[in-house]
Amino acid sequence: MIQKYFLGGWIFPVIITLFFASCKDPYFPNVNSSKAHYLVVDGYINSNGLTNVKLTRTRTISKGDTAAYINETGANIAIQDNQNNVYPLQEIGGGNYSSSNFLDVNNKYRLHIITSDNKVYVSDFVPCKISPSIDNVGWKLQDGNVQVFVNTHDPNNHTTYYRWDYAETWEFHSEYYSTLIYNTDSNIVENRSAPVYVCYRSDNIGSLFLGSSAKLKEDVIHESPLELIPDHDRRISVLYSALVTQYALDSNAYSYWSAMKGNTEDVGSIFGNQPNQTRGNIHSMSDSSEIVVGYIGAGSPQQARIFISNADVPNGWNQPQNCTEKYVPPDPDSIKYFFGSNAFIPYASNPPGSPVAKGYFSASATCVDCSLTGTLVKPAFWP
């Protein structure tokens, strides 16, 4: 009897605790959100070629939000120098503005922006910072992953602060080579006129890659890490390319981009950096208290490209996709049911090449047609 009393004494409180612990409702705290749409200016004045500037507006983010950017269109943008020369940019759509110029690197430059509602914004005049050449872009295995890095140096010890943009392109193949296509008009399976087996895809990495030699005796950057490609990542399933653009920064630009990196990448835990209110060098001439996001630098950047082949990474890198196979009878109802929704795509008939098929071998659409997640157009720089 004593033993039964003891067990009941601790089991009952545990049951009660588990019961209430399981009855938890999600909590969504009230957040004071701003309705202001601050102007965001993303660009760099290229003294030796193409200058691209993108204008967008900030917006309030809500739960489940998938809305697109608010592009700032209809603006007039020009590059101005401290000798009163003006170089207009042309609007090319989607909030993007562009021009190609060859500027005197001895002058200082700024952006002058007039938005469609006639508000004026200007950036501070900044000197042209000429980037040294990139020594090389390389990679190494790091815990089974591919770590891409950059090496550079300035023999004159004038640069010190660096930023890199990273644009990647990769070739990938479908899991199945398809010779067939479903004709929605006639509800029949017929021979495919063009293959959908080899595709390409490109992306601009949004991470901020920064480097500094300020604490070194020489202006040398050695294996500064860029993109980390996880083990088995499909980007290196065939051939991968990275185009790295290097910018020379002054100390103010480096401080701004370091703060932005901390705000966007190094927060999210109790040990992470706290967000800060570092301002860029763009100001509203209509309202000095208005927040404008962005930092405009000027100079001549340098570029370098690297290719990484699947043959260069360890065996077993490629892992098969999670593909579902389906054998479809040749009757019209089955063909329409499985192929009409594009959930499955036929890749071979049974028997192969027969004019009268006894059925069709098919698989998940993205496993057969690579153009659903990429493009069939081979890039001009591809080997």
LINNOR-V813944 format. One record per residue. PHI is phi in whole degrees, -180 to 180 (999 if undefined). Layout:
phi=(PHI/PHI)
This chain:
phi=(999/-65/-64/-63/-65/-66/-63/-64/-67/-106/-70/-61/-62/-64/-62/-62/-62/-64/-63/-73/-67/-80/-99/-105/-101/-63/-115/-116/-67/-72/-121/-77/-101/-92/-93/-72/-104/-73/-75/-116/-115/-119/180/-153/-82/-89/-77/-136/154/-83/-104/-119/-132/-117/-111/-136/-125/-71/-150/-76/-95/-116/-60/73/-71/-128/-66/-80/-61/-95/-78/-95/-106/72/-90/-109/-125/-145/-89/-123/-114/-81/-111/70/-87/-127/-129/-70/-105/-102/-76/-119/106/66/79/-102/-134/-150/-163/-116/-142/-121/-103/-72/-72/-85/-92/-107/-136/-150/-98/-121/-124/-120/-79/-64/-96/68/-88/-110/-133/-137/-97/-69/-66/-131/-76/-78/-106/-88/-75/-69/-67/-79/-65/-172/-108/-130/-152/-151/-80/-137/56/87/-97/-99/-101/-87/-141/-130/-121/-157/-161/-119/-63/-92/57/-108/-91/73/-116/-134/-138/-127/-95/-135/-116/-119/-139/-143/-98/-143/-120/-68/-71/-127/-92/-100/-109/-125/-146/-91/-94/-68/-72/-99/57/-132/-99/-132/-70/-80/-82/-138/-70/-127/-106/-111/-135/-136/-148/-129/-156/-102/-68/-83/-67/-96/-110/-125/-151/-147/-111/-60/-95/-106/-73/-124/-82/-129/-112/-116/51/-70/-69/-114/-74/-107/-101/-64/-54/72/-61/-67/-62/-111/-74/-133/-147/-128/-134/-126/-106/-108/-110/-109/-117/-89/-115/-91/-66/-67/-64/-64/-63/-64/-67/-65/-65/-65/-63/-65/-70/-101/-122/-111/-117/118/-137/-68/-101/-77/-68/-84/-58/-125/-106/-61/-91/-84/-114/-115/-133/-85/-84/-89/-149/-65/-88/-70/-83/-125/-101/140/-143/-106/-109/-143/156/-118/-79/-125/-131/-152/-123/-130/-117/-126/-95/-60/-69/-86/-95/-60/-59/90/-61/-74/-116/-62/-71/-83/-102/-104/-95/-147/-96/-113/-62/-82/-73/-57/-65/-65/-61/-67/-65/-87/-99/-66/-85/66/-72/-125/-126/-71/-123/-160/-94/-122/-74/-57/78/-74/-69/-120/-81/-90/165/-132/-87/-139/-151/-49/-54/-69/-84/-111/-112/-70/-70/-71/-126/-157/-121/-82/-81/-75/-61/-63/-89/-74/-71)
